Amino acid sequence: MSEEYLVNIEHEKLSFFTPAGEVKALNDVNIHLRQGEVLGIVGESGSGKSVTAYSLIGLTADPGKLISGSLYFNGHQVDQMTEKEMRKIRGNEISIIFQDPMTSLNPVYTIGNQITEVITLHTNKTKEEAKARAKELLELVGINEPEKRLKQYPHELSGGMRQRIMIAIALACEPKLLIADEPTTALDVTIQAQILELMMELKDKLGMSIIMITHDLGVVASMCDHIAVMYAGRIVEYGTTDQVFYEPKHMYTKGLIRSIPRLDTDEHQRLIPIEGTPVDMLNPPKGCPFGPRCEACMKICLKQNPPITEFDDTHYTYCWLQQKEAMERLAADSSAKSSGGGEA
Amino acid sequence: MTEKNEDFIVVEHLKQYFPAGGHGKNKKYVQAVDDVSFTIKKGETLGLVGESGCGKTTTGRSLLRLYEPTGGRFVFDGDVIFDVEKKEYANMLPYRKRMQIVFQDPYASLDPRMTVGDIVGEAIDTHHLAKNDKERYDMIIELLRKVGLNSEHANRYPHEFSGGQRQRVGIARALAVNPDFIVCDEPISALDVSIQAQVINMFEDLQRDLGLTYLFIAHDLSVVKHISDRIGVMYLGRMVELAPANELTNTPLHPYTESLISAIPVADPIKARTNKRIVLEGDVPSPVNPPSGCRFRTRCSRATEKCAQSAPEFKELVPGHFVACHHVTLEEAQKKLAKND
């Protein structure tokens, strides 16, 4: 089963052992991603979106510890790999674009240096060949005068330009999987549009998969095939983009979609916020982590974490409400085939 | 004095330059804000959008005299706050009670060594608004209640609060002096999505209850549209378009506003697939050395010779709709407006 997926994360539990106590960063996370697909992971800060992706390339070492579960990439079990084996994959088959292009480039090396480093490290190319490849890459990401740029330092470039360099570095070895961790959050909208367009173009050209980590629902709506909504270290809802946007099942997903102001309506509707404050990961609430903020919270939600409810092959959620509804619907269906299901 | 009833806030030809190295003749300036004019009525919200470095924050700060303005005139409720030409500058202390600001970063704008009560109470002390300690305490608690916090919070320190709660403290601090006018400088961009709506609603409630006038600065056009009556769009220190919120988002006239709106990712998969983005080429030029003429011309698809030679005038093309572009004509504007009506 792990063969058909490029990325297959099963029941991953990961904790950080901090001086203040154990932070259960990931709780039973499952992710399946095929070649060429784009998966969006959305959620607020601290929900575990980055950790999920980082654990795949072994960037959660030290205070972080994998408690249980298994992580497969391209058929190989990543969590059993030694650091040496990991280094062969990292930057080569899986690469990553970080959020902040201002801080993720080394300020004392030239752009050329930083791109060729990746190429010489992972391939047998000579310095000259690597340089030629670096130039090619800069052209690929739409940077003018690549010759000149290779000799420049990061501070000489604008934010959008730096993010393009990051993408060029990430693509240097034609990875099978690109992890984009809030790649456009630090950028302006018009530059964001350029970068997103570029990423989609390159995805089609190179046939890679993308894991897109973001808190911007607009970004996932336009780019992703599947969406995982995370809250307090759990995937609370998973489905295709259309399913998550048009048939959201989890109360948190519904709340998120309702709470964003829309550009396409003229009437002034009051926003419906999600009340309460984000979860304190050191002392997460008992039961469903979203329970204390949920408007439809029931007694059981504060006692026990809900089991999975699957709607079809691609769409599932963890919500007691869906359990109850599912049961009610079954009962109603069996007794008399009357009205169709309608949601509140 | 006629201005008093009509426009609460009148800003004319505001200029704010910052020195950027060089000496004598070669002295360079960052032209952060260059010739920006607008008005705000009492109880109205004017939204200001634009990309980083376009001068929206600087505009807000210059009005509060957090910088010394390089040029222009600012009339607040009929009183001249500054008029650089005539060298008139008002004593700010009494006006600080009427104009306040909420800063962008709730993590950096609260003193970590002061309790929340003292942060909110500082303004009460400065302006001697309370007669005794009891009254001061009551005022602080009342303010915290207004922003959805409670009395226990007064003795805590900022680090004990979440981002959304800190921003509430920042708002309570601004409200402490009972202001009429608040500059909201990206007050929600550092907050999580689920928290943003709470804070936006609070801004709206406070405006309704206290009759506040806002200058709401943000880079997120959807948020600005939601909260504003009118919106101004800035690019590289200049105002390029200003119109009622719905009209601006439905019928943008300036090419920059058009591309800005089309670049915003829509949180609706079907619309997102069909939407055609106008992707702007290149980056924003440096404000130290802005392009001649129209500042947008280096990235504009309609740019011609004329755009390089002279800067377009910021004029009211259709009633209430201001644009600064050589190519947008009255006929074109009317046609577009009629189509989207």
Interface residues (C-beta under 8 A of the other chain):
Chain A: E44 S45 S158 G160 M161 D188 V189 T190 I191 Q192 A193 Q194 L196 E197 H215 D216 L217 G218 V219 A221 S222 T241 D242 F245 Y246 Y252 G255 L256 I257 S259 I260 P261 R262 L263 D264 D266 H268 R270 L271 I272 P273 I274 E275 T277 P278
Chain B: E51 S52 S162 G164 Q165 D192 V193 S194 I195 Q196 A197 Q198 I200 N201 E204 H219 L221 S222 V223 K225 H226 I227 N246 T249 N250 S259 L260 I261 S262 A263 I264 P265 V266 A267 D268 P269 I270 K271 A272 R273 N275 R277 V279 L280 D283 V284
